[in-house]
Amino acid sequence: MKCDHGYHCTVCGTQVETLEDSWLYLEFVLGRVEVTRLGNTPDHHLRCDPALAQYVVDPEFAPPVVDDHPATDKRRREAAEVAEQERLVTRAWRRLQEVQGKGMAIEEYVLPEIRMAKLLGED
């Protein structure tokens, strides 16, 4: 199973070449996609999903993504909610950078606090 590259973006049609570009793997790290779905779920570039990408706040993720859709634009949300989403999604995006080449089991890619919550049945 090719689980870290080789997907074609369902939005723009080009190859999703790296984990840090992958919407699917970011959702996995966030605990929103089960490991069993990684090999058979369509993927797209994170930047092709501005509703999620706008929450990555890191100088290495440049330029920042702006979502102009009225229903998902973070500029229309409560500041506390935005701050929490930025913290979580940015942490997950950074996690994708951390795990590459470390020889970790795929299940360990998920943020530790989310893995713990799942173990405790808090999800």
MARBA-3410 file (N, C-alpha, C, O; in Angstrom, 1 decimal):
123
0.8,-1.2,0.0,0.0,0.0,0.0,0.9,1.2,0.0,1.8,1.4,0.8 ~ 0.7,2.1,-0.9,1.4,3.4,-0.9,0.6,4.3,0.0,-0.5,4.8,-0.3 ~ 1.2,4.6,1.1,0.5,5.4,2.1,1.1,6.7,2.4,0.6,7.4,3.3 ~ 2.2,7.1,1.8,2.8,8.4,2.1,3.0,9.2,0.8,3.5,10.3,1.0 ~ 2.6,8.7,-0.3,2.7,9.5,-1.5,2.0,8.8,-2.7,1.7,7.7,-2.6
1.9,9.6,-3.8,1.3,8.9,-5.0,-0.1,9.2,-5.2,-0.7,8.7,-6.2 ~ -0.8,9.9,-4.3,-2.2,10.2,-4.5,-2.4,11.3,-5.5,-1.5,12.2,-5.6 ~ -3.4,11.3,-6.3,-3.8,12.5,-7.1,-4.8,13.3,-6.4,-5.7,12.8,-5.8 ~ -4.6,14.6,-6.4,-5.4,15.6,-5.8,-6.8,15.6,-6.5,-6.9,15.7,-7.7 ~ -7.8,15.4,-5.7,-9.2,15.3,-6.2,-9.7,16.7,-6.6,-10.8,16.9,-7.2
-8.9,17.8,-6.2,-9.3,19.1,-6.5,-8.6,19.6,-7.8,-9.3,20.1,-8.7 ~ -7.3,19.6,-7.8,-6.5,20.2,-8.9,-6.0,19.1,-9.9,-5.5,19.4,-11.0 ~ -6.0,17.8,-9.5,-5.6,16.8,-10.4,-4.1,16.4,-10.4,-3.7,15.4,-11.0 ~ -3.3,17.2,-9.7,-1.8,16.9,-9.7,-1.5,16.0,-8.5,-2.4,15.8,-7.7 ~ -0.3,15.5,-8.5,0.1,14.6,-7.5,0.3,15.2,-6.1,0.8,16.3,-6.0
-0.2,14.6,-5.1,0.1,15.0,-3.7,1.3,14.2,-3.3,1.3,13.0,-3.0 ~ 2.4,14.9,-3.4,3.7,14.3,-3.3,4.3,14.0,-1.9,5.1,13.1,-1.7 ~ 3.9,14.8,-0.9,4.5,14.6,0.4,3.4,14.7,1.5,2.3,15.2,1.2 ~ 3.8,14.1,2.6,2.8,14.1,3.7,2.4,15.5,4.1,1.2,15.7,4.4 ~ 3.3,16.4,4.2,2.9,17.7,4.7,2.0,18.5,3.7,1.4,19.5,4.1
1.9,18.0,2.5,0.9,18.5,1.5,-0.4,17.9,1.5,-1.3,18.3,0.8 ~ -0.6,16.8,2.3,-1.7,16.0,2.2,-2.8,16.3,3.2,-2.6,16.4,4.4 ~ -4.0,16.6,2.7,-5.2,16.8,3.5,-5.5,15.5,4.3,-5.8,15.6,5.5 ~ -5.5,14.4,3.6,-5.8,13.1,4.2,-4.9,12.8,5.4,-5.4,12.4,6.5 ~ -3.6,13.0,5.3,-2.7,12.7,6.4,-2.9,13.7,7.5,-2.7,13.3,8.7
-3.2,14.9,7.2,-3.4,15.9,8.3,-4.7,15.5,9.0,-4.7,15.5,10.3 ~ -5.7,15.1,8.4,-6.9,14.6,9.0,-6.6,13.4,9.9,-7.2,13.2,10.9 ~ -5.7,12.5,9.4,-5.3,11.3,10.1,-4.6,11.7,11.4,-4.9,11.2,12.5 ~ -3.7,12.6,11.3,-2.9,13.1,12.5,-3.8,13.7,13.5,-3.6,13.7,14.7 ~ -4.9,14.3,13.0,-5.9,14.9,13.9,-6.9,13.9,14.5,-7.7,14.3,15.3
-6.7,12.7,14.0,-7.6,11.6,14.6,-9.0,11.5,13.9,-9.9,10.9,14.4 ~ -9.1,12.2,12.8,-10.4,12.2,12.1,-10.6,11.2,11.0,-11.7,11.0,10.5 ~ -9.5,10.5,10.7,-9.5,9.5,9.6,-8.8,8.2,10.3,-7.7,8.3,10.8 ~ -9.5,7.1,10.1,-8.9,5.9,10.7,-7.8,5.4,9.8,-7.8,5.6,8.5 ~ -6.8,4.7,10.3,-5.7,4.2,9.6,-6.1,3.3,8.4,-5.5,3.3,7.4
-7.2,2.5,8.6,-7.7,1.6,7.6,-8.2,2.4,6.3,-8.3,1.7,5.3 ~ -8.5,3.6,6.5,-9.0,4.4,5.3,-7.9,5.1,4.5,-8.2,5.7,3.5 ~ -6.6,5.1,5.0,-5.6,5.8,4.3,-5.3,5.3,2.9,-5.0,6.1,2.0 ~ -5.4,4.0,2.7,-5.1,3.5,1.4,-6.2,3.6,0.4,-6.0,3.3,-0.8 ~ -7.4,3.9,0.8,-8.6,3.9,-0.1,-9.4,5.1,-0.1,-10.5,5.1,-0.6
-8.9,6.2,0.6,-9.7,7.4,0.6,-9.1,8.4,-0.3,-7.8,8.6,-0.3 ~ -9.9,9.1,-1.2,-9.3,10.1,-2.1,-8.6,11.2,-1.2,-9.1,11.6,-0.2 ~ -7.6,11.8,-1.8,-6.8,12.8,-1.1,-6.8,14.1,-1.9,-7.2,14.1,-3.1 ~ -6.4,15.1,-1.3,-6.1,16.4,-2.0,-5.1,17.2,-1.3,-4.8,16.9,-0.1 ~ -4.5,18.1,-1.9,-3.5,19.0,-1.3,-4.2,19.8,-0.2,-5.3,20.2,-0.3
-3.5,19.9,0.9,-4.0,20.7,2.0,-4.4,22.1,1.5,-5.4,22.7,1.9 ~ -3.5,22.7,0.7,-3.8,24.1,0.2,-5.0,24.1,-0.7,-5.6,25.2,-1.0 ~ -5.4,22.9,-1.2,-6.7,22.9,-2.1,-7.9,22.8,-1.2,-9.0,22.8,-1.7 ~ -7.7,22.8,0.1,-8.8,22.8,1.1,-8.7,24.0,2.0,-8.2,23.9,3.2 ~ -9.0,25.2,1.6,-8.8,26.4,2.4,-9.5,26.4,3.7,-9.1,27.1,4.6
-10.6,25.7,3.8,-11.4,25.7,5.1,-10.5,25.1,6.2,-10.6,25.5,7.3 ~ -9.6,24.1,5.9,-8.7,23.5,6.9,-7.4,24.2,6.8,-6.8,24.5,7.9 ~ -6.8,24.5,5.7,-5.5,25.1,5.5,-5.3,26.4,6.2,-4.2,26.8,6.6 ~ -6.4,27.2,6.2,-6.3,28.5,6.9,-5.9,28.5,8.3,-5.5,29.5,8.9 ~ -6.0,27.3,8.9,-5.7,27.2,10.4,-4.2,26.8,10.6,-3.8,26.7,11.7
-3.5,26.6,9.5,-2.0,26.3,9.7,-1.4,27.7,9.8,-1.3,28.4,8.8 ~ -0.8,27.9,10.9,-0.1,29.2,11.2,1.3,28.9,11.5,1.7,28.7,12.7 ~ 2.2,28.9,10.5,3.6,28.6,10.7,4.4,29.3,9.5,3.9,29.2,8.4 ~ 5.5,29.9,9.9,6.3,30.6,8.8,6.7,29.6,7.7,6.9,30.1,6.5 ~ 6.8,28.3,7.9,7.2,27.4,6.9,6.0,27.1,6.0,6.2,26.5,4.9
4.8,27.4,6.4,3.6,27.2,5.6,3.2,28.5,5.0,2.3,29.2,5.4 ~ 4.0,28.9,4.0,3.8,30.2,3.4,3.6,30.1,1.9,4.2,29.2,1.2 ~ 2.8,30.9,1.3,2.0,32.0,2.0,0.8,31.3,2.8,0.4,30.2,2.4 ~ 0.3,32.0,3.8,-0.8,31.5,4.5,-2.0,31.4,3.5,-2.1,32.1,2.5 ~ -2.9,30.5,3.9,-4.1,30.3,3.1,-5.3,31.2,3.7,-5.5,31.2,4.9
-6.0,31.8,2.8,-7.2,32.6,3.2,-8.4,31.9,2.6,-8.4,31.6,1.4 ~ -9.4,31.7,3.4,-10.6,31.1,3.0,-11.7,32.2,2.9,-12.1,32.7,3.9 ~ -12.2,32.5,1.7,-13.1,33.5,1.5,-14.6,33.0,1.5,-15.5,33.8,1.3 ~ -14.8,31.7,1.7,-16.1,31.2,1.7,-16.9,31.7,3.0,-16.3,31.4,4.1 ~ -18.0,32.3,2.9,-18.7,32.8,4.1,-19.0,31.8,5.2,-19.0,32.1,6.4
-19.2,30.5,4.8,-19.5,29.5,5.8,-18.3,29.0,6.6,-18.4,28.4,7.7 ~ -17.1,29.1,6.0,-15.9,28.5,6.7,-14.8,29.5,7.0,-13.8,29.1,7.6 ~ -14.9,30.7,6.5,-13.8,31.7,6.7,-13.6,32.0,8.2,-14.5,32.4,8.9 ~ -12.4,31.7,8.7,-12.1,31.9,10.1,-12.3,33.3,10.6,-12.4,33.5,11.8 ~ -12.2,34.2,9.7,-12.4,35.6,10.1,-13.8,35.9,10.6,-14.0,37.0,11.2
-14.7,35.0,10.3,-16.1,35.2,10.7,-16.4,34.3,12.0,-17.6,34.3,12.4 ~ -15.4,33.8,12.6,-15.6,32.9,13.8,-15.2,33.6,15.1,-14.5,34.6,15.0 ~ -15.6,33.0,16.2,-15.1,33.5,17.5,-13.6,33.4,17.6,-13.0,32.4,17.2 ~ -13.0,34.4,18.2,-11.5,34.4,18.4,-11.0,33.2,19.1,-10.0,32.6,18.7 ~ -11.7,32.8,20.2,-11.3,31.6,21.0,-11.3,30.3,20.1,-10.4,29.5,20.2
-12.4,30.2,19.4,-12.5,29.0,18.5,-11.4,29.0,17.4,-10.8,27.9,17.2 ~ -11.1,30.1,16.8,-10.0,30.2,15.8,-8.7,29.9,16.5,-7.9,29.2,15.9 ~ -8.4,30.5,17.6,-7.1,30.2,18.3,-6.9,28.7,18.6,-5.9,28.2,18.4 ~ -8.0,28.1,19.0,-7.9,26.6,19.3,-7.7,25.8,18.1,-6.9,24.9,18.1 ~ -8.4,26.1,17.0,-8.2,25.4,15.7,-6.8,25.7,15.2,-6.2,24.8,14.7
-6.3,26.9,15.3,-5.0,27.2,14.8,-4.0,26.4,15.6,-3.0,25.8,15.0 ~ -4.1,26.3,16.9,-3.2,25.6,17.7,-3.2,24.1,17.3,-2.1,23.5,17.1 ~ -4.4,23.5,17.2,-4.5,22.1,16.9,-4.0,21.8,15.5,-3.2,20.8,15.3 ~ -4.5,22.5,14.5,-4.2,22.2,13.1,-2.7,22.5,12.8,-2.1,21.7,12.1 ~ -2.2,23.5,13.4,-0.8,23.8,13.2,0.1,22.8,13.8,1.1,22.3,13.3
-0.3,22.3,15.0,0.4,21.3,15.7,0.4,20.0,14.9,1.4,19.3,14.8 ~ -0.7,19.7,14.3,-0.8,18.5,13.4,0.0,18.6,12.2,0.7,17.6,11.8 ~ 0.0,19.8,11.6,0.9,20.0,10.4,2.3,19.8,10.7,3.1,19.2,10.0 ~ 2.7,20.4,11.9,4.1,20.2,12.3,4.5,18.8,12.6,5.6,18.3,12.4 ~ 3.5,18.1,13.1,3.7,16.6,13.4,4.0,15.9,12.1,4.8,15.0,12.1
3.4,16.3,11.0,3.7,15.6,9.7,5.1,15.8,9.4,5.8,15.0,8.7 ~ 5.7,17.0,9.7,7.1,17.2,9.4,8.0,16.3,10.3,9.0,15.8,9.9 ~ 7.6,16.2,11.6,8.3,15.4,12.6,8.5,13.9,12.3,9.5,13.4,12.5 ~ 7.4,13.3,11.8,7.3,11.9,11.7,8.1,11.3,10.5,8.4,10.2,10.4 ~ 8.3,12.2,9.5,8.9,11.7,8.2,10.3,11.1,8.5,11.2,11.8,9.1
10.6,9.9,8.0,11.9,9.3,8.1,12.3,8.8,9.5,13.4,8.5,9.7 ~ 11.3,8.8,10.4,11.7,8.4,11.8,11.4,6.9,12.0,11.8,6.4,13.0 ~ 10.9,6.2,11.0,10.6,4.8,11.2,9.5,4.4,12.2,9.5,3.4,12.8 ~ 8.6,5.4,12.4,7.6,5.2,13.4,6.4,4.4,12.8,6.2,4.4,11.5 ~ 5.7,3.7,13.6,4.5,3.0,13.2,3.5,4.1,12.8,3.4,5.2,13.4
2.7,3.9,11.7,1.8,4.8,11.2,0.8,5.3,12.3,0.4,6.5,12.3 ~ 0.4,4.4,13.2,-0.5,4.8,14.2,0.0,5.9,15.2,-0.7,6.6,15.8 ~ 1.4,5.9,15.2,2.0,6.9,16.1,2.1,8.3,15.5,2.5,9.2,16.2 ~ 1.7,8.4,14.2,1.6,9.8,13.6,0.5,10.6,14.3,0.7,11.9,14.3 ~ -0.5,10.0,14.8,-1.6,10.8,15.4,-1.1,11.6,16.6,-0.2,11.0,17.3
-1.5,12.8,16.7,-1.1,13.6,17.9,-1.2,12.8,19.2,-2.3,12.2,19.4 ~ -0.2,12.8,20.0,-0.3,12.0,21.3,-1.5,12.3,22.1,-2.1,11.4,22.7 ~ -1.9,13.6,22.2,-3.1,13.9,23.0,-4.4,13.3,22.4,-5.3,13.0,23.2 ~ -4.4,13.2,21.1,-5.6,12.6,20.5,-5.6,11.1,20.6,-6.6,10.5,20.9 ~ -4.4,10.5,20.5,-4.3,9.0,20.7,-4.7,8.7,22.1,-5.5,7.7,22.4
-4.3,9.5,23.1,-4.7,9.2,24.5,-6.2,9.4,24.7,-6.8,8.6,25.4 ~ -6.8,10.4,24.1,-8.2,10.6,24.3,-9.0,9.4,23.7,-10.0,9.0,24.2 ~ -8.5,8.9,22.5,-9.1,7.8,21.9,-9.0,6.5,22.8,-10.0,5.8,23.0 ~ -7.8,6.4,23.4,-7.7,5.2,24.3,-8.6,5.3,25.5,-9.1,4.3,26.1 ~ -8.8,6.5,26.0,-9.7,6.7,27.1,-11.2,6.8,26.8,-12.0,7.0,27.6
-11.5,6.7,25.4,-12.8,6.8,25.0,-13.4,8.1,25.0,-14.7,8.3,25.2 ~ -12.6,9.2,24.9,-13.1,10.6,25.0,-13.4,11.2,23.6,-13.6,12.4,23.6 ~ -13.3,10.4,22.5,-13.5,11.1,21.2,-14.9,11.1,20.8,-15.2,11.6,19.7
END
